[in-house]
Amino acid sequence: MDVLAGMGSWGSSLLGYVVPFLFVLTLVVFFHELGHFWVARRAGVRVLTFSLGFGPELLGFNDKHGTRWRLAAIPLGGYVRFFGDEDAASTPDAEGLARMSPTQRRESFFFQPLAWRAAIVAAGPIANFILAIVIFALVFMTFGRQITAPRVDQVAAASAAERAGFKPGDLVLTIDGSPVESFSDMQRVVGGNAGRPLEFRVERGDSEIALTATPELREMKDAFGNVHRMGLLGITRSLAPDDVSTRRYGPVEAVGLGAQETWFVVTRTFDYLGGLISGRESADQLGGPIRIAQVSGQVATYGIGALLSLAAVLSVSIGLLNLFPIPLLDGGHLLFYAVEAVRGRPLSPRTQDIGFRIGLAIVLMLMVFATWNDVLHLAAM
């Protein structure tokens, strides 16, 4: 009985990870591919396949335009295949393209003007950014945002805050001249600026004073045991009733805040990549499908609002990743088009084929590395 109970608990836990993971990933992938699909249709390109997932088809149907919409067995991505594509990566079918009639060429992606091809490719990542803004806006409108005043409750001994002169009751007004509206705003600035002196304008009693503090890079565990590296001052927030409130926003303001949240994810991502190059950040923070599944299940315990916010963050991340100038990704295609615009003619098929092979190797290495990090992360928990 104990064994059966253990198996039931394990199955329930696995289901708690898989369902949120599939929801988040499917939503993000669907809108990414929908961006490619929608612009391609506007350009008059024939779309052969719209697939969620890879491998054998589980469900599918053909629409009135002849596009095969399919749900595949391996739910780790998706693709849109155009008329003239050799495979799901949109590599050209050289023999098929050579045999096309003038009418068929007008429906093929590869015979479209350069501007249309670039627009079709860029539409996927752009759709991810739009999706993130919309999701964040819906969360702000529906669930609101808890705002905790940036007031200091306690100062840790021998911390960066104590050395800077922070006192309990201090209310942070600005950091490096930028207004601070909540404790979360302050955490974001401090967390991403470990080792860099920050100028604080603080309200203390009836006066304002200036303090300079340098956040220390520390490892912190969240409620689920996940380790995060970030800058810390060594202060806690005030949870007094007057310092905590929940605010919901109207559509216009929510969209503006959604755009701000999306931009924050973009800038934080580039800060992290810059930290990797300079050695300030560690590559073990990179995660793959296992980590995403784990985090999805954990975040789902906080409710649908938190899970939607995670989907928005993942959407931005996938949009950015696809814009990297790596052949095989959208950014690699855009790089080829940029070269074509400069040269006045496309790269040779052999050059493009070599580029795609290199891109495939890079993508596979990144996937293996991220998955290895996931395994080490699980083993350490």
N, C-alpha and C positions, 0 to 999 in steps of 0.2 A: 504493500500500500504506500509506503514511504517513497518507493521508486516511482510509482505512478503519479503520486502527488508532485514529486520533483519534476517529472516530465511535463505535467500539466502546467506547473509554474513557469518552466522554461519556455513552453509553447506560447503561453500568454505573454511573457516578456518579449519573445521574438515577434509576435503579432503586433505588440505595442510599438515596436520599432519599424516594422515593415510597412504597415498601413500609413503612418504619417510620412515616411520616406517616399513611398510611391505617390502620395498626394502632392507633396512639395515638388518632387522632381518632374512628375508628369505635367503639372501646371506650368512650370518654368520652361520645359522643353517644348510643350505645345505652342506657347506663345512665341518662342524663338522661331520655330519652324513656320508658324503662321505668318510671321513677318516676311520671310522669304517667299512664301506661297502667295500672299496678297499682292506684293509688288510685282512678282512674276506674272500673275494674271493681268495686272494693269498694263504690263508691257506686251501682252499677247503671247507669252511663252506657254507652251503646253506642259502641264505638270503631270507626270506619269504616276508618281507615288507620293503620298503623305503618310509617313510611318512614325508611330510612337513606339520606340524600342527597335531592337535588331533581332535577326534570326527568324525562325518559323513564325508564320502568321497565326494568330489565335482567332481574331475576328477581323472582318473587313467588308467593304462595299465599294461600288463604283458610283461616282456622282455623274450628273448629266454631261459634264465636260470630259469624262473619261478618266478622271483621276481616281486611283485606287487608294482609299483611306483604310489604313490597317493598324491593328494593335498587335505587336510582336511579342515573342516570348521573353526576350531579354530587355527589361525596362530600364536600361542605363543610357538613355539618349534618344535620338530620333533623327530623321532626315527627310528632305524633300528631294525627289529625283526628277530632273527635267528631261525633256525630249532632247536626245543627243548625249546624255550622260552615260558613261560606261558603268559607273557604280554609285554607291551612296555618297561617296566623297566628292561627287561632281567632277571627276576626271573625264576628259573628253573621250568619246568613242571615235577615234580617228577614222576607222574604216566606214562606220555608219555615217559620219559627217560628210565624207567624200562622196557618198552615194546619194545624198539628199537632193531633192528637186528644189527649185526656187521657192515653191510654196511651203515646203517642209522647213526650209531654212528660216523662213519668217517666224516659224513656231519654235525654233531651237534657241536655247539659251546662248550658245556659243556664237551665233551669228547676229546677236543683238548689238546695237551701238555700245561703245565702251561705257557711256554714262548709265545706260540701263543695267548693264551687267554689274557695275559697281553698286548701283542703288539696290538691286536684288540681293546682293551679298551683304551689304551693310544693314539691310532691313531687319535681319535676325537679331543682332546685338541691340539695335535701336529699339526693337519691340521689347527686349528684356528690360531696358531702362524705363520705357513707358509703363510696362507692367509693374515694376517696382514702385514708381511714383503713384500709380493708381492704388496699389495694395496699401501702401503707407497712408495714403489719403483716406481710404475706406476705414482703416483701423483708427485713425485720429477722429473721424466723424462718428463711428459706431461705438468704439470702446473708450475713446478719449485717451488722454495721457496723464499719468500721475506726475505731479510736479512737486518736488521737495525743494524748499528754499535752500540756496547755497550757504547755509549757516553751519558753523562749526559747533559740534556738540562736545567732542573730546579730542585732545591732542595726545598722540602716543609719545611716550618718553623716548628721547634720543632719535626722534624722527626728523625728516626734512622740514616738516611743519614747525616743530619745536625750535629747530635751529633758526628758522626764518622769523620766529616771533609770533606765530599764530596763537590766539587765545580762545578758549570756549566762549561762544556767543558772537564771534566775529561773523559778519555777513559779507561774502565776497561779491563785489560789484562788477569788476572787470578783470580780465587776464590779458596782459599785453595790449591793453586798450580796447579789447572787444568785450561788450556787455555779456554778463553771465546771468541767465534767468533761472537756472535750476542747478541742483547738486549734480544731476546727470551731465549737464553741459560742462561743469567743472571737471568731472571724472574723465570725460572724453578728451578734453584738452590736456589734462595732466597725464592720462594714460598713454597718450601718443607722443609725449615729449620727455621721456626719461633721459636724464643727464643734461637737459638744457635749462638754463635759468629762466624762470618766468616772473614777470612783473605783475603783482596783485594789487588792486585797489580795494581796500577793506573798510567796511563801516564798523566802527567800534564805539558803542555808546552814541554820543552826539557828534562824533568827529570821524573823518576819513583819514586813513593812513596808507602808506605804500609799503609793501613787503616784497622781498625777492626770495623765491624758493626754487630749489632744483629737485624735481621728482627723482626718486631712486627706482632703478629697474628691479622689480621683484617678481617672484613667481607666486601666483595666487590660485587657489582652488575654488571653483564655483560650487553650487549646492549639489552638483552631480559628480564631483570629484575630478572634473576636467581642469587641467593646468593651463593658466594663461600668464604670459609675461607682459607686464605693463608698468608704467610709471606710477609711483605712489608717493603721497605726501605724508600720510600717517595721521589722517583726521577721520572722524565719523560724522555723519549727518545728524541734524536735529530732527527728531520725529514728534516734536510738539505739535498739537492740533493746528496752531496758527501757521505752521511751516509746511503743512502737507495738504494738497488739494488735488482734485481730479478735474481736468478741463476737456470738454469736447469742442470741436471746431466746425465751422461752416465749410461748405464745399471749396470756396476760393482759398481760404486760409489753409485748409487741409491739403490742397494740391501744392501750395507753396511749401508747406512743411514736408510733404512727401518728396518734393524735389530737393529740399535741403538734406533730408535723410539719405536719399540716393547719392547725392554728392559727397556726403560724409563717408559712405561706404567706399566710394571711388578713391577719395583722398587717403583714407586709412589703408586701403589696399596698396596704393603706390608708396605710402610711408613704410609699410611692411617690406615691400620689395626693395626699397632703398636701404632699409635696415639689413636685409639679407646680403646685399652687395657690400655694405660697409662693415658687416660683421656684428652689428648691434642686435640683430634678430637671429633666431635659430630656425633652420629649415624643418625641425620636427613639428612645427605648428601647421605645416601643410597636411591637409587631410584629403582622403578620397571617399569613395562610396560608403565604406563601412563607417567612417566618422560622421558623414552626413546622415546616415540612417540612425546612428546612435543619438546624435544631437536632435534630430527630428522627433524621435521618441521621447527624449527628455523634455524638449520644449512643449510637446503636445500636452504634457501633464499640467501646464499652466493655462491651457485653453486654446480655443481657435484663434483668438487675436494674436497670441504669441506665435502660433504656428504660421499664420499668415505673414507676420513680420519676418520670420525666418525665410519664408518663400521669397519675400522681397529682397532680402540680403543675398540669397542664393541666385536670384535672377540677375542682380547687378554683377555678381561674381562671374557667372557664366557669360554674360554680355562682355565683360572685360576680357576674360580668358579667350573668347573667340576673336577678339580684336588684336591679339598678339600676332606679330608678323611671322607666324610659323606656317609654312606650306601645309596644306590639309585643313587648317582652320580658316575661318572667314577672313581674318587679318592677313593670312598668307595669300589668299586670292586677291585681296585689295592691294597687297604689295606687288603682285604680278601686274595688276592693272595700272598701278602707278608707273612701273617700268615701261609698260606698253604706251602710256600717255607720253612719256619722255622720248622714247625711241621712235614713236610713230608706227610701230608694228609690235605684235605680241612676241613673247619669247618662243623659241623653237619648242616643238613638242617634246624633244629629248630633254631639253633643259627643264621644262615644267615637270616631266616625269621624274627626273632626278630630285627636283625640289620636293615633290610629293613624297618620295621615298624617304628623304631626310626628315621631312615633317612627321611622317608616320613613326619613324624611329624615335624622334623627340617626344611625341605624344605618348608612345608606349612606355618610354623610360619614365616620364612623369607619372603615368598611371601606376607603374610598378613601385616607384619611390613613395607615392602617396599611400598606396595600399600597405606597403611595409611600415610606414609611420603609423597607420591605423592599427596594425597588428601589435606593434610595440606599445602603443597607447593603451590598448585593451589589456595587454599583459601586465602593464604597470598599475592598473586600477585595482 
